[in-house]
């Protein structure tokens, strides 16, 4: 799996399985010092339809508060 933010092209990286529905992002740009988790949440159909980002180390990296990524229809 791959993470790529359209509005922030520097935020791109490989998603590595961590635990359950949680993945760790290995950022493509080595200058990004933000260990980050991606937490997928399942919807009523049992498939992941939203996710949030969370600092892997409290107080370091970017502020991902109040961001909710939601699946949209193609």
Biopython code that builds the backbone (N, CA, C, O; Angstrom):
import numpy as np
from Bio.PDB.StructureBuilder import StructureBuilder

atoms = [
    (1, "UNK", "N", (0.834, -1.183, 0.000)),
    (1, "UNK", "CA", (0.000, 0.000, 0.000)),
    (1, "UNK", "C", (0.874, 1.240, 0.000)),
    (1, "UNK", "O", (2.007, 1.215, 0.482)),
    (2, "UNK", "N", (0.338, 2.329, -0.546)),
    (2, "UNK", "CA", (1.090, 3.550, -0.709)),
    (2, "UNK", "C", (0.240, 4.737, -0.269)),
    (2, "UNK", "O", (-0.949, 4.797, -0.582)),
    (3, "UNK", "N", (0.839, 5.678, 0.454)),
    (3, "UNK", "CA", (0.155, 6.905, 0.864)),
    (3, "UNK", "C", (0.698, 8.051, 0.028)),
    (3, "UNK", "O", (1.912, 8.205, -0.108)),
    (4, "UNK", "N", (-0.213, 8.868, -0.541)),
    (4, "UNK", "CA", (0.189, 10.048, -1.306)),
    (4, "UNK", "C", (-0.853, 11.132, -1.100)),
    (4, "UNK", "O", (-2.025, 10.949, -1.431)),
    (5, "UNK", "N", (-0.423, 12.265, -0.551)),
    (5, "UNK", "CA", (-1.315, 13.398, -0.331)),
    (5, "UNK", "C", (-1.268, 14.312, -1.555)),
    (5, "UNK", "O", (-0.198, 14.795, -1.923)),
    (6, "UNK", "N", (-2.409, 14.551, -2.183)),
    (6, "UNK", "CA", (-2.453, 15.399, -3.378)),
    (6, "UNK", "C", (-2.040, 16.834, -3.075)),
    (6, "UNK", "O", (-1.341, 17.455, -3.876)),
    (7, "UNK", "N", (-2.454, 17.360, -1.949)),
    (7, "UNK", "CA", (-2.180, 18.765, -1.626)),
    (7, "UNK", "C", (-0.815, 18.976, -0.983)),
    (7, "UNK", "O", (-0.361, 20.114, -0.861)),
    (8, "UNK", "N", (-0.170, 17.921, -0.579)),
    (8, "UNK", "CA", (1.175, 17.999, 0.014)),
    (8, "UNK", "C", (2.045, 16.925, -0.626)),
    (8, "UNK", "O", (2.207, 15.841, -0.066)),
    (9, "UNK", "N", (2.608, 17.222, -1.800)),
    (9, "UNK", "CA", (3.344, 16.202, -2.550)),
    (9, "UNK", "C", (4.533, 15.595, -1.814)),
    (9, "UNK", "O", (4.980, 14.507, -2.179)),
    (10, "UNK", "N", (5.059, 16.264, -0.791)),
    (10, "UNK", "CA", (6.165, 15.689, -0.015)),
    (10, "UNK", "C", (5.686, 14.528, 0.862)),
    (10, "UNK", "O", (6.484, 13.689, 1.280)),
    (11, "UNK", "N", (4.379, 14.484, 1.136)),
    (11, "UNK", "CA", (3.825, 13.436, 1.999)),
    (11, "UNK", "C", (3.448, 12.220, 1.162)),
    (11, "UNK", "O", (2.291, 12.027, 0.790)),
    (12, "UNK", "N", (4.458, 11.410, 0.880)),
    (12, "UNK", "CA", (4.294, 10.173, 0.119)),
    (12, "UNK", "C", (5.137, 9.105, 0.800)),
    (12, "UNK", "O", (6.268, 9.354, 1.219)),
    (13, "UNK", "N", (4.566, 7.919, 0.900)),
    (13, "UNK", "CA", (5.353, 6.864, 1.511)),
    (13, "UNK", "C", (4.690, 5.509, 1.494)),
    (13, "UNK", "O", (3.494, 5.378, 1.230)),
    (14, "UNK", "N", (5.484, 4.518, 1.778)),
    (14, "UNK", "CA", (5.056, 3.124, 1.818)),
    (14, "UNK", "C", (4.349, 2.846, 3.139)),
    (14, "UNK", "O", (4.821, 3.259, 4.198)),
    (15, "UNK", "N", (3.217, 2.146, 3.079)),
    (15, "UNK", "CA", (2.493, 1.740, 4.288)),
    (15, "UNK", "C", (2.931, 0.331, 4.669)),
    (15, "UNK", "O", (2.799, -0.612, 3.889)),
    (16, "UNK", "N", (3.449, 0.213, 5.876)),
    (16, "UNK", "CA", (3.913, -1.079, 6.377)),
    (16, "UNK", "C", (2.965, -1.585, 7.451)),
    (16, "UNK", "O", (2.611, -0.825, 8.352)),
    (17, "UNK", "N", (2.538, -2.853, 7.386)),
    (17, "UNK", "CA", (1.631, -3.385, 8.407)),
    (17, "UNK", "C", (2.247, -3.242, 9.797)),
    (17, "UNK", "O", (3.433, -3.509, 9.993)),
    (18, "UNK", "N", (1.428, -2.818, 10.757)),
    (18, "UNK", "CA", (1.893, -2.670, 12.138)),
    (18, "UNK", "C", (1.128, -3.606, 13.055)),
    (18, "UNK", "O", (1.691, -4.558, 13.597)),
    (19, "UNK", "N", (-0.178, -3.328, 13.228)),
    (19, "UNK", "CA", (-0.996, -4.150, 14.115)),
    (19, "UNK", "C", (-2.455, -3.976, 13.726)),
    (19, "UNK", "O", (-2.958, -2.853, 13.708)),
    (20, "UNK", "N", (-3.136, -5.059, 13.418)),
    (20, "UNK", "CA", (-4.549, -4.984, 13.063)),
    (20, "UNK", "C", (-4.784, -4.068, 11.865)),
    (20, "UNK", "O", (-4.241, -4.288, 10.783)),
    (21, "UNK", "N", (-5.605, -3.033, 12.078)),
    (21, "UNK", "CA", (-5.926, -2.074, 11.015)),
    (21, "UNK", "C", (-4.993, -0.862, 11.036)),
    (21, "UNK", "O", (-5.320, 0.187, 10.480)),
    (22, "UNK", "N", (-3.840, -1.007, 11.675)),
    (22, "UNK", "CA", (-2.891, 0.097, 11.796)),
    (22, "UNK", "C", (-1.643, -0.188, 10.961)),
    (22, "UNK", "O", (-1.100, -1.292, 10.980)),
    (23, "UNK", "N", (-1.205, 0.835, 10.230)),
    (23, "UNK", "CA", (-0.014, 0.751, 9.396)),
    (23, "UNK", "C", (0.941, 1.875, 9.783)),
    (23, "UNK", "O", (0.523, 2.889, 10.342)),
    (24, "UNK", "N", (2.214, 1.690, 9.485)),
    (24, "UNK", "CA", (3.243, 2.692, 9.717)),
    (24, "UNK", "C", (3.662, 3.240, 8.370)),
    (24, "UNK", "O", (3.837, 2.472, 7.424)),
    (25, "UNK", "N", (3.831, 4.560, 8.255)),
    (25, "UNK", "CA", (4.273, 5.147, 6.982)),
    (25, "UNK", "C", (5.787, 5.299, 6.989)),
    (25, "UNK", "O", (6.353, 5.920, 7.888)),
    (26, "UNK", "N", (6.434, 4.732, 5.984)),
    (26, "UNK", "CA", (7.858, 4.957, 5.738)),
    (26, "UNK", "C", (7.910, 6.020, 4.638)),
    (26, "UNK", "O", (7.734, 5.714, 3.459)),
    (27, "UNK", "N", (8.155, 7.276, 5.038)),
    (27, "UNK", "CA", (8.121, 8.398, 4.103)),
    (27, "UNK", "C", (9.199, 8.258, 3.032)),
    (27, "UNK", "O", (10.326, 7.855, 3.318)),
    (28, "UNK", "N", (8.841, 8.595, 1.803)),
    (28, "UNK", "CA", (9.771, 8.532, 0.679)),
    (28, "UNK", "C", (10.865, 9.596, 0.834)),
    (28, "UNK", "O", (12.020, 9.347, 0.490)),
    (29, "UNK", "N", (10.510, 10.769, 1.344)),
    (29, "UNK", "CA", (11.458, 11.857, 1.553)),
    (29, "UNK", "C", (12.129, 11.670, 2.914)),
    (29, "UNK", "O", (11.457, 11.778, 3.941)),
    (30, "UNK", "N", (13.434, 11.393, 2.951)),
    (30, "UNK", "CA", (14.109, 11.142, 4.229)),
    (30, "UNK", "C", (14.181, 12.379, 5.134)),
    (30, "UNK", "O", (14.489, 12.256, 6.319)),
    (31, "UNK", "N", (13.903, 13.561, 4.591)),
    (31, "UNK", "CA", (13.932, 14.783, 5.399)),
    (31, "UNK", "C", (12.675, 14.964, 6.251)),
    (31, "UNK", "O", (12.652, 15.810, 7.145)),
    (32, "UNK", "N", (11.635, 14.181, 5.984)),
    (32, "UNK", "CA", (10.415, 14.266, 6.789)),
    (32, "UNK", "C", (10.645, 13.467, 8.064)),
    (32, "UNK", "O", (10.762, 12.242, 8.045)),
    (33, "UNK", "N", (10.706, 14.195, 9.165)),
    (33, "UNK", "CA", (10.965, 13.585, 10.464)),
    (33, "UNK", "C", (9.640, 13.481, 11.215)),
    (33, "UNK", "O", (9.382, 14.231, 12.157)),
    (34, "UNK", "N", (8.809, 12.541, 10.781)),
    (34, "UNK", "CA", (7.479, 12.401, 11.373)),
    (34, "UNK", "C", (7.058, 10.943, 11.308)),
    (34, "UNK", "O", (6.397, 10.532, 10.354)),
    (35, "UNK", "N", (7.434, 10.150, 12.315)),
    (35, "UNK", "CA", (6.980, 8.763, 12.367)),
    (35, "UNK", "C", (5.466, 8.784, 12.530)),
    (35, "UNK", "O", (4.945, 9.358, 13.487)),
    (36, "UNK", "N", (4.765, 8.159, 11.594)),
    (36, "UNK", "CA", (3.317, 8.301, 11.515)),
    (36, "UNK", "C", (2.614, 6.969, 11.351)),
    (36, "UNK", "O", (3.056, 6.104, 10.595)),
    (37, "UNK", "N", (1.497, 6.814, 12.083)),
    (37, "UNK", "CA", (0.612, 5.664, 11.919)),
    (37, "UNK", "C", (-0.600, 6.073, 11.089)),
    (37, "UNK", "O", (-1.053, 7.216, 11.146)),
    (38, "UNK", "N", (-1.117, 5.114, 10.315)),
    (38, "UNK", "CA", (-2.389, 5.259, 9.611)),
    (38, "UNK", "C", (-3.339, 4.261, 10.259)),
    (38, "UNK", "O", (-3.058, 3.063, 10.294)),
    (39, "UNK", "N", (-4.470, 4.756, 10.775)),
    (39, "UNK", "CA", (-5.458, 3.903, 11.438)),
    (39, "UNK", "C", (-6.703, 3.810, 10.562)),
    (39, "UNK", "O", (-7.460, 4.773, 10.445)),
    (40, "UNK", "N", (-6.912, 2.646, 9.945)),
    (40, "UNK", "CA", (-8.081, 2.416, 9.092)),
    (40, "UNK", "C", (-9.269, 2.023, 9.956)),
    (40, "UNK", "O", (-9.126, 1.305, 10.947)),
    (41, "UNK", "N", (-10.453, 2.508, 9.563)),
    (41, "UNK", "CA", (-11.691, 2.159, 10.266)),
    (41, "UNK", "C", (-12.652, 1.544, 9.263)),
    (41, "UNK", "O", (-12.832, 2.045, 8.153)),
    (42, "UNK", "N", (-13.267, 0.438, 9.686)),
    (42, "UNK", "CA", (-14.211, -0.263, 8.819)),
    (42, "UNK", "C", (-15.595, 0.361, 8.920)),
    (42, "UNK", "O", (-16.033, 0.776, 9.993)),
    (43, "UNK", "N", (-16.272, 0.418, 7.775)),
    (43, "UNK", "CA", (-17.637, 0.913, 7.728)),
    (43, "UNK", "C", (-18.631, -0.215, 7.894)),
    (43, "UNK", "O", (-18.261, -1.334, 8.252)),
    (44, "UNK", "N", (-19.888, 0.078, 7.636)),
    (44, "UNK", "CA", (-20.958, -0.905, 7.827)),
    (44, "UNK", "C", (-20.829, -2.110, 6.901)),
    (44, "UNK", "O", (-21.330, -3.187, 7.223)),
    (45, "UNK", "N", (-20.159, -1.946, 5.744)),
    (45, "UNK", "CA", (-19.978, -3.057, 4.808)),
    (45, "UNK", "C", (-18.781, -3.930, 5.184)),
    (45, "UNK", "O", (-18.508, -4.925, 4.512)),
    (46, "UNK", "N", (-18.065, -3.567, 6.252)),
    (46, "UNK", "CA", (-16.933, -4.362, 6.700)),
    (46, "UNK", "C", (-15.624, -4.040, 6.001)),
    (46, "UNK", "O", (-14.613, -4.700, 6.243)),
    (47, "UNK", "N", (-15.630, -3.035, 5.139)),
    (47, "UNK", "CA", (-14.413, -2.633, 4.442)),
    (47, "UNK", "C", (-13.941, -1.286, 4.964)),
    (47, "UNK", "O", (-14.744, -0.474, 5.425)),
    (48, "UNK", "N", (-12.636, -1.052, 4.889)),
    (48, "UNK", "CA", (-12.084, 0.229, 5.340)),
    (48, "UNK", "C", (-12.635, 1.347, 4.461)),
    (48, "UNK", "O", (-12.489, 1.319, 3.240)),
    (49, "UNK", "N", (-13.270, 2.331, 5.097)),
    (49, "UNK", "CA", (-13.787, 3.459, 4.317)),
    (49, "UNK", "C", (-13.315, 4.813, 4.849)),
    (49, "UNK", "O", (-13.574, 5.844, 4.230)),
    (50, "UNK", "N", (-12.628, 4.816, 5.987)),
    (50, "UNK", "CA", (-12.019, 6.035, 6.508)),
    (50, "UNK", "C", (-10.687, 5.686, 7.163)),
    (50, "UNK", "O", (-10.439, 4.537, 7.529)),
    (51, "UNK", "N", (-9.841, 6.697, 7.301)),
    (51, "UNK", "CA", (-8.624, 6.515, 8.092)),
    (51, "UNK", "C", (-8.194, 7.847, 8.669)),
    (51, "UNK", "O", (-8.563, 8.913, 8.176)),
    (52, "UNK", "N", (-7.410, 7.760, 9.718)),
    (52, "UNK", "CA", (-6.835, 8.933, 10.350)),
    (52, "UNK", "C", (-5.322, 8.730, 10.437)),
    (52, "UNK", "O", (-4.825, 7.609, 10.328)),
    (53, "UNK", "N", (-4.607, 9.825, 10.633)),
    (53, "UNK", "CA", (-3.167, 9.777, 10.825)),
    (53, "UNK", "C", (-2.875, 10.142, 12.268)),
    (53, "UNK", "O", (-3.560, 10.972, 12.865)),
    (54, "UNK", "N", (-1.853, 9.512, 12.818)),
    (54, "UNK", "CA", (-1.495, 9.749, 14.215)),
    (54, "UNK", "C", (0.021, 9.691, 14.355)),
    (54, "UNK", "O", (0.672, 8.816, 13.784)),
    (55, "UNK", "N", (0.578, 10.626, 15.119)),
    (55, "UNK", "CA", (2.017, 10.582, 15.383)),
    (55, "UNK", "C", (2.368, 9.282, 16.099)),
    (55, "UNK", "O", (1.690, 8.889, 17.048)),
    (56, "UNK", "N", (3.422, 8.619, 15.645)),
    (56, "UNK", "CA", (3.880, 7.400, 16.309)),
    (56, "UNK", "C", (4.605, 7.738, 17.615)),
    (56, "UNK", "O", (4.646, 6.931, 18.544)),
    (57, "UNK", "N", (5.171, 8.938, 17.668)),
    (57, "UNK", "CA", (5.842, 9.427, 18.866)),
    (57, "UNK", "C", (5.161, 10.732, 19.258)),
    (57, "UNK", "O", (5.194, 11.697, 18.494)),
    (58, "UNK", "N", (4.551, 10.775, 20.426)),
    (58, "UNK", "CA", (3.813, 11.952, 20.868)),
    (58, "UNK", "C", (4.705, 13.185, 20.877)),
    (58, "UNK", "O", (5.826, 13.163, 21.385)),
    (59, "UNK", "N", (4.166, 14.279, 20.291)),
    (59, "UNK", "CA", (4.874, 15.547, 20.307)),
    (59, "UNK", "C", (5.906, 15.721, 19.216)),
    (59, "UNK", "O", (6.593, 16.741, 19.174)),
    (60, "UNK", "N", (6.031, 14.741, 18.326)),
    (60, "UNK", "CA", (7.004, 14.867, 17.234)),
    (60, "UNK", "C", (6.273, 14.826, 15.904)),
    (60, "UNK", "O", (5.191, 14.248, 15.804)),
    (61, "UNK", "N", (6.841, 15.418, 14.913)),
    (61, "UNK", "CA", (6.292, 15.333, 13.574)),
    (61, "UNK", "C", (5.245, 16.381, 13.293)),
    (61, "UNK", "O", (5.297, 17.492, 13.820)),
    (62, "UNK", "N", (4.304, 16.020, 12.465)),
    (62, "UNK", "CA", (3.264, 16.921, 12.012)),
    (62, "UNK", "C", (2.065, 16.864, 12.937)),
    (62, "UNK", "O", (1.931, 15.936, 13.735)),
    (63, "UNK", "N", (1.196, 17.850, 12.829)),
    (63, "UNK", "CA", (-0.050, 17.872, 13.579)),
    (63, "UNK", "C", (-1.144, 17.325, 12.673)),
    (63, "UNK", "O", (-1.564, 17.998, 11.733)),
    (64, "UNK", "N", (-1.599, 16.130, 12.943)),
    (64, "UNK", "CA", (-2.622, 15.489, 12.125)),
    (64, "UNK", "C", (-3.996, 15.564, 12.778)),
    (64, "UNK", "O", (-4.933, 14.922, 12.305)),
    (65, "UNK", "N", (-4.134, 16.338, 13.859)),
    (65, "UNK", "CA", (-5.416, 16.463, 14.545)),
    (65, "UNK", "C", (-6.490, 16.948, 13.581)),
    (65, "UNK", "O", (-6.227, 17.757, 12.691)),
    (66, "UNK", "N", (-7.679, 16.452, 13.769)),
    (66, "UNK", "CA", (-8.859, 16.873, 13.013)),
    (66, "UNK", "C", (-8.815, 16.507, 11.531)),
    (66, "UNK", "O", (-9.570, 17.077, 10.743)),
    (67, "UNK", "N", (-7.958, 15.581, 11.132)),
    (67, "UNK", "CA", (-7.955, 15.105, 9.751)),
    (67, "UNK", "C", (-8.650, 13.753, 9.701)),
    (67, "UNK", "O", (-8.301, 12.834, 10.441)),
    (68, "UNK", "N", (-9.627, 13.645, 8.829)),
    (68, "UNK", "CA", (-10.329, 12.383, 8.599)),
    (68, "UNK", "C", (-10.379, 12.166, 7.098)),
    (68, "UNK", "O", (-10.966, 12.971, 6.375)),
    (69, "UNK", "N", (-9.777, 11.103, 6.627)),
    (69, "UNK", "CA", (-9.767, 10.766, 5.208)),
    (69, "UNK", "C", (-10.905, 9.786, 4.956)),
    (69, "UNK", "O", (-11.033, 8.771, 5.642)),
    (70, "UNK", "N", (-11.723, 10.103, 3.968)),
    (70, "UNK", "CA", (-12.913, 9.303, 3.712)),
    (70, "UNK", "C", (-12.960, 8.869, 2.252)),
    (70, "UNK", "O", (-12.666, 9.650, 1.346)),
    (71, "UNK", "N", (-13.335, 7.614, 2.041)),
    (71, "UNK", "CA", (-13.462, 7.051, 0.702)),
    (71, "UNK", "C", (-14.632, 7.717, -0.025)),
    (71, "UNK", "O", (-15.702, 7.916, 0.549)),
    (72, "UNK", "N", (-14.409, 8.055, -1.289)),
    (72, "UNK", "CA", (-15.475, 8.645, -2.098)),
    (72, "UNK", "C", (-15.747, 7.746, -3.302)),
    (72, "UNK", "O", (-14.905, 6.936, -3.690)),
    (73, "UNK", "N", (-16.903, 7.896, -3.868)),
    (73, "UNK", "CA", (-17.257, 7.112, -5.044)),
    (73, "UNK", "C", (-16.428, 7.585, -6.236)),
    (73, "UNK", "O", (-16.147, 8.776, -6.370)),
    (74, "UNK", "N", (-16.036, 6.643, -7.103)),
    (74, "UNK", "CA", (-15.215, 7.020, -8.284)),
    (74, "UNK", "C", (-15.970, 7.883, -9.267)),
    (74, "UNK", "O", (-15.419, 8.274, -10.296)),
]
sb = StructureBuilder()
sb.init_structure("model")
sb.init_model(0)
sb.init_chain("A")
sb.init_seg("    ")
for serial, (resi, resn, name, xyz) in enumerate(atoms, 1):
    if name == "N":
        sb.init_residue(resn, " ", resi, " ")
    sb.init_atom(name, np.array(xyz, "f"), 0.0, 1.0, " ", f" {name:<3s}", serial, name[0])
structure = sb.get_structure()
